[in-house]
Amino acid sequence: MKTAFIFVLFVGLVLRIILVGNPGFEADISFWKSWGLAAIDHGIVWTSLNTNINYPPGFIYVLWLMAKIYSVFADPRDYFNFWQLNNFWFLFASKSVAIAADMAIACLIFWFFSRKEKLKILGSSLKNFTILPLILASVFYLNPVVIIDSALWGQVESLGLLFTLTAIVLLFYKKPLLATLIFAVGPMLKLQNIIFIPIYFIFLWRYFGYKTVIKGIAIFTLIFFIVVLPFVLEKQMNQVLFLLTVNSDYFPWMSLNAHNLWWIVAGAKGMTTTDKVTVLGIINAKKLGLLLFSSSYLIACLLTFLKPTARNFILSLTFAIFSFFLLSTQSHERYSYPIVVLLLFLYPFLHDKVTSRSNSGFKFLDFRINFLNFNFNLLNIDVYFWLLYFLFTVNIFFNIHTGLILNYPNNGFGPLAAITTPTLTIANSYFSLLLYFLLYPFIFSQISVLYFLLGIFLVVSGIAASHASYYLKGKVSLTAFKPIIIKQDFAGLQINRAVDSWQGWKKWNRLSNNYFYFRKGFGTHAYSNLVFDINKKFTGFSTDFGVDTEAPTQATVVFQIWGDGKLLFESSRMGRFDYPGHSAVDVTGIKYLGLTVTDAGDGINSDHADWFNPVLIK
Amino acid sequence: MPEENNQANITKLALITVGAVLILAVAVYAAYSYSRTNQGGIVLPGGVTYLGSTPTPPVKPTAVPLKFTADSTVPYKQQWGVTHPFSFSFPETLPLVVFTNDPTDSVGIAWGDKIPQENILLNIELIADREQVMINKPKKDFVENWWRYFTGLKGVTSVAPFTNINGLKGYKAQYINASDESPNIDVFFEIPGRQDIMIHLANGILDQTIFDRIIDSIKWNSPTPSPSV
């Protein structure tokens, strides 16, 4: 069987090498050239400070490695060859990292599932183990999703996941501290691996005890500081914080080509529809997505907490990452990639007939779906699983391929590109929703279905809390809304702070006018245009406005309020020493409320302008 | 016998290894050939980021502005837009670069003492991003007011309409900078059937003869409908 596995490894490698010549996702590759070159020329910290990198700090080491591999074959300082779109040796160098990770994961799968006794101890009651390692390793390694991601696109999902999977295996071998040491590297390479962190530590707690959790947290922290050591030595830890948070609202869209719930809502225009649009009452898409994801994530956590078995740990990770992909806005198409690996780790444990009672103590909640164990025989579980796995593969492959060809039509598979239409992408998004619910039988055969109701309760509570002020007080601060359009000619919009605060927390200033301070409002700078989707839910809008105390004395601005493109109010010209003005306007039937600050015709210099206590009235 | 078996195994293993290495080498060559079939050209990452050392040797500071020239015998080749259907010809000794995922479809010059991001030859002007109301106004108004979008410009000295040899209607404009000088020529072309965009070129470091030849060669290859609002 080992010979057969080596043959599969070889065939997969040849397939990947042939695809390496494809330029892949050209933007990713060209950024990696830039950042990798910076890393070998000037080091890790310099790269983070002098390029537009938006990956976590650990990934800079990978970029350094890519550029070093390239240096073996060609000179990265040969400008006209290095930056060529079809620079084969850079494609080879950059993709080889992920291809190596693919091979390592395949080997890990083969090795782990060759240990029959260990699998039985972990709860697998699978009868035929003989060819299981070969099948699972081959299904992963030759999976089109895995191949397109590493060899065609040039992404490194498999590298980040390799660390997570290695940690999982080490946990099962009761080496929790070594596991945590390796697990900690994953999120430092690919940020979406942070989704796994809470579930990982819950499992650590329930499987090994709280003392192990404390040690694990210490090791996790230690690895974090080892990875960011160059930043510590150069006193640039704020840059680490920046790299870890820069992706929040980096692409503030409903869906970044992810065929998920929000791709449907946006009508296949997820990449051009802001997630700040109001979609339910006065809640925007981003907030609602966060609520839906949180409730789904709660179920994933509860599963591991209540029934901390190997099976449920893997299932929780699978469900959590797919929930993240499906229910959050700003989701990338590749976020569902880990499913095709994690499901394979789940498979040997699905034949587990253990139906022990919940450990939660809430036995009255123990209404579980038993059909997988009760009505289906083993063959049917196999059929259900492999059908589900096939459907996930088709769904994820089509999604990733579409993300590639939408940007680079010539870099995908021609026949598939030819039939890809917006309608088909929406159909695939509904398909993703269906697949999400097809995971439920695995979950609710372990824990009570009533926990699903708990998830729904969480969503409803979140929605109710968001509307509490609207229904109970009849008014809502406009700061509860995020603008769908922000245009500002200097610095960035500040909420509840003056505009100079954009420079960082050391420069935070409260909103003020002539030394009178305000808790709520917007700190902006002329020329500024903010548009809010208030969804026709209000009748009135009142606000104060004025030039901020921090502005130089020559500041002059004019404030305007717009409703669906009509001017509702315009202030007189206001200067640094004018007291705040006040305006109350009727916004009945208005969907888009606009707040504009002009330069009063004399240029924008010094024009720090504030909207104080902007309130919408029901 | 065991020795013979061992010998046979080693021979078999050696043959398999050689075969595998040969197949891998063929795969690498196939991939290399495949990469050569893809359109080349220098593609830089978007935004301001690190690009390594400058493509040309450092130029000693001089009072005379640096100008790119080319002998009249240098052949010209075609450059196409990545997302918009424009094309133009340029001397093959002039290194041009494009940027990934760039909505303005900018073409930069990788020559001289500036980085390509600061050395833009051509870009698509997205009029709505400059000022929404300009979309429905005559394009000459947009050209006359273009300086207002830049704090480094103070006014306009001249806007002259013209038509290039490919029939594209354009405007040659000179703007006043902060030093009260008008050192550059900016050229704008109207796009048939499109109110929302214009092609913009700036002579920058190019010799005037070369720039004029590029201007004359600008083409819009297929009229496209305006996006629905």
Interface residues (C-beta under 8 A of the other chain):
Chain A: F10 L13 V14 I17 I18 L19 V20 G21 N22 P23 E26 A27 S30 F31 K33 S34 W35 L37 A38 D41 H42 T47 N50 T51 N52 I53 P76 R77 Y79 F80 F82 W83 Q84 L85 N86 N87 F88 L91 F92 N407 N410 G603
Chain B: A20 I23 L24 A27 V28 A30 A31 Y32 S33 Y34 S35 R36 N38 Q39 G40 G41 I42 V43 L44 P45 G46 G47 V48 T49 Y50 L51 G52 S53 T54 P55 P95 V97 T100 N101 A110 T151
